[in-house]
Every structure is written in structure tokens, then in C-alpha cells.
């Protein structure tokens, strides 16, 4: 586990607990010699975690589309900053540079990035760990909704397990370091599919 991609809000959120959680995760990553890969911004939780990693002597790599950099949202104090043409290239590069993925509290962009890497894992396109950093129960409703997807047989219990969740950053890092990928095809529930056929 050399690098972790962290998805998080470009806003600090409503509670100061989110910023403190970002700093705690940064400390755990630096203490374990794990580099940060993230969206390259200098605002909100993105800026907080990147600045903390750099202040603690760690490595932070940002990946930002030129359109966002031009709006002066790019962080100019990183180990390296990749400037790409669009969001698709940004997400692909972030995934390629990372050994695992963490979703901190965030908005639509964070959720979109989270579900993309979850879908890729479900389809067997990668075998990297994915975890919600569930600060103050931020993701409790999402976890419950994924359980609902399992109960309605749109997602298998194995597939729902691809989305780990932890409130403690030390425990999160430990789970990533001991992660052993398991994979079953998305179409494993063949009996249920067969019962729907005429």
C-alpha cells in the first residue's frame, strides 16, 4: 500500500469534525508512508488533507483538469500536480496512481467517483480496496441503502462488501494494508436471473 486516492468535498462541510477527520487521516497516511492522490484542489476538505500531508512531510499528488486550475482552485504546494484535459482523464489517472480508494464526506462529485470505482471493482476491472471514511455517521444512510439494494437482489452481499466503512482512520489504514481481494462475477446470481426468463 504505497498510495491512496482520497475523494472528498471541495467544501469543508457543516461540521468542524470533517476537517479534523481529514487531518487525522493525513497523519495516519504519513505515519504509514502512504502517499496521497487526490483531485488537486486547494479548497474545502481537499485542500485541508493535502496541506496536512505536505506539512507532515508526506507526499501528495494532485490531478486537476485545466479548466479548474484556471479558476485558481489548484493547490500550488504539492509534491506534484498533473494537469489534464477533462474529468474523465482525471479520474483515470487518479485510479492508476492509487493502490486503494477512500471516500471522505463530500458531495455529488465524491459520490460519483466512489460509485465509479465500486462499479469497476464489481466488474473485476481492479482489485483495490475501497472504504467509506464514515465520519460522525456521515455515510450511515448510504450504507443502509446499499443493504436495501442487497435485500432487493440488485447487489449481492459479496458485492456490497466491496464498500468497506470505518470511522477510525487507523483501523481504515490497517484494513487496507491487510486487504486480500476476492471477486465473484457480477452475474453470480444466475438462479434469480433464470427465474425471470420466460
N, C-alpha and C positions, 0 to 999 in steps of 0.2 A: 504494500500500500504506500505508493510514493506521492500520489496526488489525489485530491478530492475536489470534485466540482460542487460548488455550493450555489444553489438557486435561492434568491431571496429578494425582498422588496426594495424598490427604489425609493420607498418611503420608510421612515423609522417606525411607523405604526403608532397606535394609540397608547401603548404602554411602554414605559422605560425598561420593562423586563425584556423586551425584544432586543434592544441594543446591548443590554448586559449579557444576554444569551449569545449574541454574535461574538462578543469579546471572549466569553468562556470557550466557545468552540474554537476560536482562533488560537487561544492558549493551548488547548488540547492538541490541536494540529501541529503547532510549532514544537511543543514538548515531545511529540512523536515523530518529528522530522517529516511531516506530511505537508506538501505544498498545496496552496490554494489555487484553484482555477475558478474563475467566475466571469461575470459579464462585463467587467472593465469599468464600471461606473464609480463615481465619487459622491454619490448621493444615497441617502437612506441607509438601510442595513447593508447594502452592497459596499458603500464607502466605509462603513464602520468596521466590517470584518476585514476588509483589505488593509485598511490603515493599521489595525491592531496587529495583523500578521506581520506587516513590514516593521512596525515599531518593536516587535518582539524578536526581530532578526530572522524571520522566516522568509519564504518565497511566495510571491503572489503573481499569477499570470492572468491578465485580463484579455478578453476577446470582445471587441466592440465594433459595430457597424460604423462606417464613416459618417453616416447621417446623424448618429447620436453623438459622435465625437465632435462634430461641427457645432453642436448645441452646447458645447463646453461641459458635457456630462462625464467625460473621460477622466480617469484617475491618472495623474502625472507622476506618482511616486511609487510605481510598481517595479517588480523585478523585470517584467517585460509586458508589453502591451501590443497585441496583434490587432490590426485594423483590417476589417473585412468588408465585403461589399453589401451584405444583407444579413437578415436574421437567420436564414437557412444555413449560410456558411458559418455564422457564429455558433449555432447550436452543434453543428457537425464537428467543428474544431474543438469546442469545449468537451464534447464527448470523447473525441480521440485522445485528448491530452490527459484524461482522467481515469483513475482506477476505481472510482465509486462516485455516487451522487447523493447529495443531501439537499432536501428542501426545507429551508427555514420558513418562518412566516413571510408571506408575500401575497401578491395579488394575482391577477389573471395571467400575467407572464410567467410567474413562478409555477402556477398550476399547469399551464400549457407545457412548460419544459419538463415538469415532473411526469406528466402522463405520456409524453413522447418517449422518455427513456424507459418508463414502465412497459409501454407497448412494445418497444424494441426488445426488452428482456423477455416478455411473454412470447414473442415470436422467435426467440433464440438468436437474435442479431447481436446480442452481447451477453456476457455472464458476470456483470459487475454488480456489487451491492447497491441498493437504493434504500434510503431511510428518510422518514419524516423526522425533523427535529421539532418535537411536539412541545413547544414552549408554553407553559401555563395552559395546557389543553387546547392550544390553537387549532389542532387538527382532529380533535375528538369527533366532530360531526362528519368529517371526511372518512375517518376510519370506520365509523358506523355505517356510512353509505356504501363503502366497499363491502362490508359484511352483508348489506342488503343485496348487492349485486351477486354475491355468492349464494344467498338464500334463494334468489330468483334464477339461478343457474345460467347467468350470463358470464360469470367468472368462477373458476374453480378455486377451491381452498388453497391448492398449491400456488396458483397464480396470484391470489391475494397476498400470499406470504412473500411475494417479491417486494412488497411495500412494507418494509420494516418501520417501526416507530419507536423513538426513545426521547425521553425528556432530559436525560443526563448525558452531556456531551462526552464524558469519559467512557460511559457504557457504549455509546454510539461508536466511538473510535475502536473500542475493543471488539465489538461485533464485526466491524469492517475488517479488522486485522485477522480475525479467525473465520471469516466468511468462506464457505465452501459452496460453490454454485450447484444447484440441482435444477433440472429442467425437464418438463414434460410438455409435449406438443399442445398447442392451444386447442387442438381438436381432440383432446383425450376423452371427452365425454361423448364418445361415439354412440353409446346406447341411447342417450337422450336425443341425439340428432336423428338416429334411425327411427325412433318412436314418432317423430314429427313427419316423417316421409309417408306419402300415400302408399 
